[in-house]
């Protein structure tokens, strides 16, 4: 485990549990197990007992536009027979607890394919923190990734005026620079949120946006009704890996160059 200097948000005091920054470079099975976080770490319960996002203010909620989440055809959720991935390359994955849920099994598959996976996540973290704190800059300089994955936004799905996150979204993308990049959308657990993932989709370019709601419809959820079950995490990772393999358009300069949407 590496010590990371990104400070905890004040909102951590409201969470059921709040872990320190967790980082794993090429995690082993034991490291992945130790790096797991409680399923309830991101969210707190509302007075009626239903889960609500930390810092959520409640009433600013609109129905999801399901027309923007057309299901994506995928193979069965078993390790697919994929084209060879670029061995010796590095994939950096940053974000919140959903990055941890996806990244741990995803890194196992990347390792099997000869790709180095570096996972850096903190359960109670926010888009604005990753935009304005130096952690992302440090990781980009330290690991020189060939592909960057971002999984953020779960803790901000009930904030009012989610459009105010646009500058932070763009700042994160600017930090990534000209590296191939994918913003992995949070797999929404309800039909009602504030539309933040649509805002991310519309402002993440030149990073690609991966719609997890379309990639994995009806994702099985753990006891908190929010995070994926352990088997669903594995299935999600396989679907993401398959998507990445299909979207690769390697060039001499970028082994992980991706097709334009």
Secondary structure, DSSP 8 states (H G I E B T S, - for coil): ---------GGGGGSS-----EEEES--HHHHHHH---TTSSEEE-TTS-EEETT--SS--EE--GGG--------SS--------TT-EEEEEESHHHHHHHHHHHHHHHHTT-EEEEEE-TT--HHHHHHSSHHHHHHHHH--SEEEEE--GGGTT-S-GGGGHHHHHHHHHHHTTSEEEEE----SSSEE-SHHHHHHHH-TTSEEE-HHHHTTT--B-TTSSSB-HHHHHHHHHHHHHHHHHHB---SS-TT-B---
